[in-house]
């Protein structure tokens, strides 16, 4: 049974890579939305749902060790969601918000800080939850 899951996952992964490569070649020749843009947009509602439920879970836990860890994760997800929204706007509309507002150099630094902030908040949140689970 385990081999079937591995085989199915491998086939789906290889098929998606083949479709991505085909769409990537077609993207240079047409301005229509391809699979890459559509999948990029489809991730946004799921990211929003994840944000909502992360804050609902953190609120329901009412502070404490688990709640504070979940709240850090939720804020990390907010920064990640804004980064993904920025990436989709830059990819689809060819408009880089950070570079247009802050300039090329400062925009790149702000983007780097946002990445570090996302990773840091998520890591700290997971660490707090891990420490709380070792009761």
ROLOTOR-513348 format. One line per 3 residues: number of its first residue (from 1); their letters; for each residue x, y, z of C-alpha. Coordinates in nm, 3 decimals, decimal comma. Layout:
# ROLOTOR-513348
NUM = a = X:Y:Z  ...
This chain:
# ROLOTOR-513348
1 = xxx = 0,000:0,000:0,000  0,285:0,235:0,085  0,444:0,178:-0,256
4 = xxx = 0,118:0,279:-0,423  0,122:0,617:-0,246  0,484:0,671:-0,342
7 = xxx = 0,415:0,575:-0,702  0,106:0,797:-0,723  0,293:1,092:-0,569
10 = xxx = 0,586:1,044:-0,806  0,362:1,026:-1,112  0,165:1,336:-1,009
13 = xxx = 0,485:1,525:-0,939  0,638:1,433:-1,274  0,316:1,519:-1,459
16 = xxx = 0,298:1,857:-1,289  0,661:1,927:-1,380  0,596:1,834:-1,743
19 = xxx = 0,290:2,060:-1,754  0,486:2,339:-1,588  0,765:2,308:-1,845
22 = xxx = 0,513:2,312:-2,129  0,335:2,617:-1,987  0,668:2,788:-1,926
25 = xxx = 0,755:2,753:-2,294  0,411:2,877:-2,396  0,423:3,170:-2,152
28 = xxx = 0,693:3,340:-2,355  0,482:3,334:-2,669  0,143:3,445:-2,534
31 = xxx = 0,013:3,692:-2,279  -0,279:3,475:-2,160  -0,288:3,326:-1,813
34 = xxx = -0,109:2,995:-1,797  -0,116:2,719:-1,540  0,155:2,891:-1,337
37 = xxx = -0,049:3,209:-1,292  -0,371:3,021:-1,223  -0,211:2,796:-0,958
40 = xxx = -0,048:3,103:-0,806  -0,386:3,269:-0,771  -0,550:2,952:-0,641
43 = xxx = -0,311:2,941:-0,347  -0,434:3,277:-0,218  -0,773:3,160:-0,081
46 = xxx = -0,608:2,866:0,093  -0,352:3,100:0,244  -0,637:3,324:0,366
49 = xxx = -0,815:3,024:0,520  -0,492:2,921:0,692  -0,455:3,274:0,830
52 = xxx = -0,809:3,282:0,965  -0,783:2,945:1,135  -0,438:3,016:1,278
55 = xxx = -0,571:3,327:1,453  -0,890:3,146:1,559  -0,681:2,865:1,709
58 = xxx = -0,446:3,109:1,884  -0,743:3,299:2,026  -0,917:2,981:2,140
61 = xxx = -0,602:2,871:2,324  -0,624:3,197:2,527  -0,257:3,267:2,570
64 = xxx = -0,043:3,024:2,762  0,247:2,840:2,608  0,053:2,685:2,320
67 = xxx = -0,147:3,001:2,255  0,155:3,230:2,246  0,335:2,991:2,011
70 = xxx = 0,032:2,973:1,784  0,000:3,353:1,786  0,362:3,385:1,673
73 = xxx = 0,291:3,136:1,395  -0,020:3,331:1,294  0,176:3,657:1,266
76 = xxx = 0,443:3,476:1,069  0,169:3,358:0,834  0,049:3,719:0,793
79 = xxx = 0,393:3,828:0,677  0,411:3,522:0,450  0,068:3,596:0,302
82 = xxx = 0,168:3,954:0,225  0,485:3,824:0,062  0,289:3,578:-0,151
85 = xxx = 0,046:3,851:-0,252  0,342:4,068:-0,349  0,495:3,784:-0,551
88 = xxx = 0,170:3,722:-0,740  0,131:4,090:-0,824  0,492:4,106:-0,941
91 = xxx = 0,458:3,787:-1,144  0,123:3,855:-1,309  0,128:4,233:-1,352
94 = xxx = 0,506:4,283:-1,361  0,477:4,542:-1,083  0,718:4,511:-0,791
97 = xxx = 0,560:4,700:-0,502  0,870:4,714:-0,282  1,098:4,834:-0,561
100 = xxx = 0,848:5,094:-0,685  0,785:5,240:-0,337  1,130:5,208:-0,177
103 = xxx = 1,364:5,185:-0,475  1,571:4,892:-0,598  1,821:4,857:-0,315
106 = xxx = 1,596:4,938:-0,016  1,312:4,734:-0,169  1,538:4,427:-0,184
109 = xxx = 1,644:4,478:0,178  1,281:4,509:0,290  1,195:4,190:0,101
112 = xxx = 1,486:4,012:0,274  1,376:4,141:0,616  1,022:4,017:0,548
115 = xxx = 1,160:3,670:0,468  1,369:3,664:0,784  1,070:3,789:0,988
118 = xxx = 0,846:3,513:0,851  1,102:3,243:0,921  1,185:3,385:1,262
121 = xxx = 0,824:3,417:1,381  0,740:3,070:1,253  1,048:2,911:1,407
124 = xxx = 0,990:3,081:1,742  0,623:2,981:1,739  0,703:2,619:1,660
127 = xxx = 0,976:2,620:1,926  0,733:2,750:2,191  0,477:2,486:2,097
130 = xxx = 0,748:2,218:2,105  0,869:2,331:2,447  0,510:2,336:2,579
133 = xxx = 0,445:1,985:2,449  0,741:1,844:2,646  0,552:1,873:2,976
